[in-house]
Amino acid sequence: MAARPLTARQPNDRLAALIEAAGSSNAGLARRVNLVGAEHGLDLRYDKTSVARWLRGQQPRGQAPAMIAQALARKLGRPVTVDEIGMAPSRDQSSGVGLRYASSVPQAVELATELWRGDVASHDFLTGQTVAAAALVEPSRDWLISAPDTEVPRGSGPRVGPGDVAAVRATTAALSELDHRFGSGHVRPVLAHYLNSVLAGLLAGSYREPVGRALFAAAARLSELAGYMAVDTKRPGLAQRHYIQALRLAQAGGDRAYGGYVLAAGMSHLAASLGNPREITQLARAAQEGTRGRVTPRTEAMFHAAEARGHALLGDHRACQLAAGRALAAFERAEAATDAGDDPPWIAHFDAAYLADELAHCHRDLGQPGPAQSRAEEALAGHPQTRARRRAIGLLLLADAQAAGRQLDAACHSAGQALDLLAGLRTGRGQEYLDAFHRRLEPFAAEPVVRAFTERSSARDSSPVPSQSSPPSAPSAPFSSRSSAGTEERAGG
């Protein structure tokens, strides 16, 4: 396996110290690394000369550094990190990790596991704010033109069966539920370690065609959730990388519809949070084009609602209204269907409340506080109490519309309910909406009700965390297909 030099080609003193502490020879370490690699389905053929090169400063590519760390960990009887053996990638070496759309299934596994390993290691380029602008839309092009993967089976490594896939799905559902209730700040580290320690090992195992397809589809869902959690913890650069890998894993899983979901529910909303409305519409249209004839009406509705968001942010009332009309028409077809069992599990949550939330956002972006308030009230009436983050954001969206209509008492009351929920959450998205509401209040800073709310908001961090009960639902508004458009933060958020 080819090696890459360290930046200054200096001796790897960290690795030398660990080999000495482990009481291992160069040949002995090479044998242990090869055995660990074989357990992960890797055909490594290192020898004592390879170890000598590592000690001189060369670094093997791919998953080899993780295998070296694991081999030493077993010998030492304690955890050993890639950074501890002096093989953590530098910023220059790592800046492109996770940004490529793999050309083959084996490469997809390698790129995804490399990203997950880097996420756990918390390298600066992963935790920072930088997003690769060119990679916002480019992966959707690769996804559109790529031929389906003809086969995905692997013949080496530990056997992976249907039970393993079921466990990944159950873990995804559990982490998603915790994320909804408490925010990504509480849950994201757990998900990152699961990706790196469990899912990476499963993808490197052996599996037949049906199990392999199901495993890749499940991996795509969990990687998409990792992308959203990165958004919610203000790591947009990391979110972008997780979304790209989720898109490629969905392709390997033969799940074209979920690939469209990654584009419309994940990547387009990332573009929205970055202030790139034109990319929002491009990604939503790519989702529509790449899944034409392969998705249910409910999924179509979500894709069209995502497009409407881009038009609204661009200030294009007519295009937004048309996209919203298509979303509403598709949703009505979904509601009228006699068999809702055709919907995949990942879109079943997209109900009238979610769509109303989407529409409320676009009315807000178009400067229409009256319709935004009606849709926000409708959404809050339908969101379950367990969706604490979504209800908090919905309440702040309602408060924003009320303040825009100069209903200051109502606005501060709604925002106060959101504060109660945010006290039990760790969510960057919720904080962004709260900050936006404070900006909305700035022209009314002298009003007593506004001063009181501002003081309460400033003191909330020092207040006790309340129970997870949510405030009563806001009044409902009729759901009409004649209203114009909008979108929400993320269909699954």
N, C-alpha and C positions, 0 to 999 in steps of 0.2 A: 504494500500500500504506500503510495507516495507521501512524502512528508513536506511540511512547509516550515521555513525557518522562523525562529523568533525574530522580533524586530532588530535586535542588536546582536543576535547569534551569540548569546552569552551562555556559559555552562548553567545547567539547570540544577542549582544547589538544593532546591526544595525536594526534587525527586531523589537526588543522591542521599539526602538525610533520611528520607522515609525508607528507602531500600536498606540503608544501614540499620535503621531502627527495627525493620522487619526481619533482619538477619537473613536476607535473601541474596542470592547471587544474580548476576544479570541473566544467566540462562534460566534460573528458577523463576524469575519474574516473567520472562518471555513465555514460559510454559503455562503459568497461571493466567496470563492475559489471553492466550489462545484458548484455554479452557472456558474462561468467562465468555469470550466472544462466541464460542460454539453454543453455549447455553442460550444466547440471544440470536442464534441463526447466522452468525458471522463467521466466515472462513478466514481467520487471521493466521498468518504464518510467520510470526515474529521469532527471532532468535537472539542470542546474546549480542550480536552485532547491532541489531535494531535498538536494544536497550542502550548500548554505548552511544549511538547517535542521539537518542533522546537526552542522555546526560550531557552531550555536547551542545544541546540547544535546539535540535530539530524537534518538530512536533507532528505527530501523525494526524491525518485528516479524519473527518467523519466521526463515528462513535468511539473510535479507539481510545481517546483520552478518558472517556467515562469507563471503559473496560479496564484501563490501567488503574484508575482510582479504585474500582471495585475489587480488583485482584489484590491490591495492597490492603484494602479494608479487611478482607478476609484473613490475610496473614497477620495483621495487627490486632484484629478483634475489635475494631471500632470504625465508625464512619470516616471516610476520606473523600474530600471534594476534589473536583478538577482544579480548582484554584490552588488547593493545598499542594498538588503535585507540580505546580508551576506551568499548567497547560490551559489556563483560562484564556480564551481568545481576547486579543486586544481590540480596542474600538475600531481600528482600521480594518482588522481582519473580519470583524463581526458586523459591520454596518449593513451588509446585505442579507443577513440571516433572516429567513422567513419571507423575503420579498419576492422570491421566484415562484412561478407556477411550474411545477415539475413536469417533465416530458414523459416520465414513465412511472409505473407504480413503485418499483424499488426506490427510485429517486424521491418520490412523494413521501415514502416512509422516512428516508434519511433526512429530508428537509424539515419535516414536521418534528421528528424527535430532536433534531439539532435545536430548533426553536424552543421546544419544551425544556430542554436541558439548560439553555441560556436563560429562560424565564426564571427557573428555580435559582440559578446562580445570581440573578438580579444584576446583570451587567448594565452599565450606565445607558447604553444605546437602547436597551429594552425598556427601561423605566423612565426615560426622558419623554419630551413632548414632540420630538421630531417625527414628521410624517413624510414619506417619499411621495411627492406630488405625482410623479409619473406613474406610480403604482396604484393610484386611486382607481383608475379605469382600465389600465392595461391588462390586469388579470382577467377581467370580464371578456376581453377580446380573445385571449388564449382559451378560455372556457368555451366560448361560442364556436371556435373553429377546430377545437381538438376532437379527434375521433374517439369513440368510446374505448375504454380499456377492454381488450378482448378476454383477458383472464387475470385473476389475482391470486391464485393458490400459491402457497409456499410449502416446501417439502422438508425444511430443516428447522430446528428449534423446538421448544416445548409445544405440545399439542394444545390448540385452542378449540374449544367447542361451543355449542349454543349457550351453555350456562355462563361462559365468560362474557359473551355478548350481552346476555340478559343482565349480568352484573353491571356492565358499563352503562346500560340504559337506566337501570335503577339508580345508580350513582348520579347520573346526569339529572334525573328527576328530583332526587333529594337535594342536590346542590342548588338547582334552580329554585326550588321552593324556599330554601333558606335565604337565597339571594333576594327573592321577592319580599321576604319578611324583614330582613335585617340589613340589606344593602351589601354591595360587593366587597366593601372594606373588611367585612368579617369573614367572607367566604373565599375570596380569590386565592389566598395562599394555599388553602386546602386543595382547590381545584388544580393549581399549578403543580403541586407535588403528585397528585394522582395521575396527571398526564405523563409526568416524567418517570414515575416509579412503576406504575401499573400499565397504563395504556401503551406506552412505548414498548414495554416487554411483550405485550400481546401482539402488537403489529409485527414484531420480530420473531414471532413463533411460527408454527406450522399449522396450516388450515386448508380445508378444501374450498371449492368455489363458493357454495352457498354461504358457508360460515364467513369466509373472507369478505364477501360483498356486504353482509350484515355488519361485520366488524368495522369496515371502513365507513359505512353509513353512520354507525354509532359514534365513531371517532370524529366524524364531521360535526355531529350535533354538539359534542362536548367541546370541540375546538371553537365552534361558533359562540358557545356560552362563555368560553374564556375570552373571546374578543369583546363581548358585551361587558364582561366584568372589568376588562382593562379600560373600556370607555368610562365606566362608572367610577373607576379609581383614578381618572385623569391621566391615563397612559395611552394616548391616541396612537403613538408609533407602534406600541406593542399590540394594540387592538388591530391595526391594519395587518400586521403579520399573521395573527391568529385567523383573521377572516380569510386571507389568501390561502392559508393551508387548509382551512375548513372547506373552501371552495374546491380545492383539488382532491381532498379526501372524499367529498360527496361524489365527485366524478368517478373515483375508483370504486365507490360503493354502488355505482349504477343508479344513483338517485339524482336525476336531472332536476326534478322539482325542488329538492332541497338546495341544490346549487343556486337556483333562482332566488330562493329565500335568503341565502347568505348575501347575495347581491342587494336585494331590496330591503331586507330587514336589518342587515348588519352594515354592509359597506356604504350604502346610500345614506344611512343615518349618521355614520361616521363623517361622511362628507358634509352633512348638514351641520354637525357640531363644529366643523372646521370653517364653516362659512363658504362652502363651494357648491352653490345651488345648481350650476350647470352639470356638474358631475353627478348630482343626485338624479336628475332626469335621465342621464345617460345610463347609469347603473340600473335604474328601474326598467328602462326600455330594454336593456340587455336581458334582464330577467324575463320579461314578457316574451321577447323574441326567442330566447333559448329554451323556453318551456312550452312554446305554443302547442296546444293540443295534448299536453301531458300533465296538466294541473287541474284541480277542482275549481269550481267557481269561487269558493271562499279564498283560495290562494290567489286567484286572479284579482279579487277585490283588494287584497293586501298590496299586490304589485302596483295596481293603478293608484292606490292611495299614496304609495311612496313617490310615484311620479308627480302627483299633485303637490306634494311638499316642495319639490324643486321649483315648480312653476310659481307657487305662492311666494317663495323666498326671492324669486326673480321679479316679483311684482306683476306677473302676467295673469290677470284676472280670468281672461277667456280660456287660456290653456288649462289653468287650474280647475276651472269649472267643468271643462270637458273631461279631464282625467278623473275628477271626483264623481262625475256622473257615471263614468264607466265602472268605478269602484262600487258605487251604490247599486247599479244594475246587476253587477256580478254577485254582490252580497245578497240581493233579493232572490236571485236564482238559487243561491246556496241555502237560504232559509226555506225556500219552497220545495227543495229536493226531498223526496220521500225517504232516501237512504243517506243519512249523514255519515254512515260508516265508510264511505269512499274517501273522506278527508283523512290525510295522514295525521298522526298524533301531534306533530309539531305546529299545526295550523289550527287545531280544534279550538284553541283559546281565542281566536280572532272572532269575537262576537260583536253585537251591536254596540256595546260599551267601548270596545277597542276602536271600532270604526268612528264612533262619535268623537273619541279622543283625537284621532287623526284629523278629523274635520275641524275640530276646535283649534288645533295648532295652525292650520292653514288660514282660518278666519283671522286669527291673531296676526299672522305674518302679513296678511293683506290689509290690516288696519280696520277690521270690522268687529268692534267689541261686542255689539249686540248678538250677532250669530255665534261669536266665539263663546259668549257666556252661556247661551242656550245649549250649545253642544257640550260644553264642559259640565254643565249640570246633568245633562243626560248621561254622560260617561260616568260621573261619580255615582249616579243612581244604580249603575250596573256593575261597577267594579266591586269584587268581594272584599270583605274586611281583611282577609289575609294578604292582599296585595298592598302592603303598607307603603312601599315606595311609589307605586303607581298612584295611589290615592293622594299621597303627599304632593306629587307633581301635578295631579289633576286639580287639587285645591289651590295650588299656586297659579295654575293656568286660569282658573276661575277668578281668583283674586286679581290677576293682571287685567282681565277683561272688565271686572267691576271697577277697578281704579281708572281704567281708560274711559269708562262711562261716568266718572266722577261719583261713584257710589263708595265713598271712602270708608264709611262705617262697615258696610258689607264686605268690602275688600279686606280690611284689616281683620275682620272676624274670620273669614275664610283662610287667610294666611296664618292666623293664630292657630287654627286647627291643624294646618300643615306643620307648624312648629312643634306641636305635640307629637306628631308622627316622626318628624326628623330627629327628635331627641333620642329615639331608639334605633336610628339607622346610621350606617356609615356609607354615604352615597355622594359621590361627586356630582352626579346629575341633579340630585335634589338641591345641593348647595348652589349650583348654577341657576336653577329656577328661582331660588330665594334671592340671590344677588340681582337677578333681572327684575324681580318685583321691587326690591329696594330702589333700583334706578327709576322704575315707574313712579314711585312715590316722591321722588326728589322735588317736583314742582309744588308739592303739597306739604313740604317739610314743616311748615309753621302750624299746621292743623293739629289740635290736641290729640285726636285719635291716631294720627300718624306718629306723633312724638311718642305716644304710649307704646305703640307697636314696635317702633325702632328700639326703644329701651328694653322691651321684653326680648326682642330678637338678639340684642347685644349680650343679654345676660343668660341666654339659653344654655350656653356651654357649661355654666356652673350649676345648672339646675339638676335635680335628680332625674334619672331616666324613668319615664312613665311606663305603665304596662302597655302591652301591644294591642289594646283595644282602639278601634278607629272611631272617629266622630260620626254622627248620623249622616246618612246620604243626603246630598243636596237634592232639591226638587227636580223631578224629571221633566224633560221637554219632549214633545212629539218627535219621532224619528221620521223625517220626510226626505224622499229622494229628490225633492225639488231644491234643496239647499245646495249652496256651493261648497268649495272643497277645503281640505286640510289634512295634516298627518300628525303622528305622535312620535315620541322619541325612539321607540322600537316596538315592533308588534309583540314581542315576547317579554318586554321589560317590566 
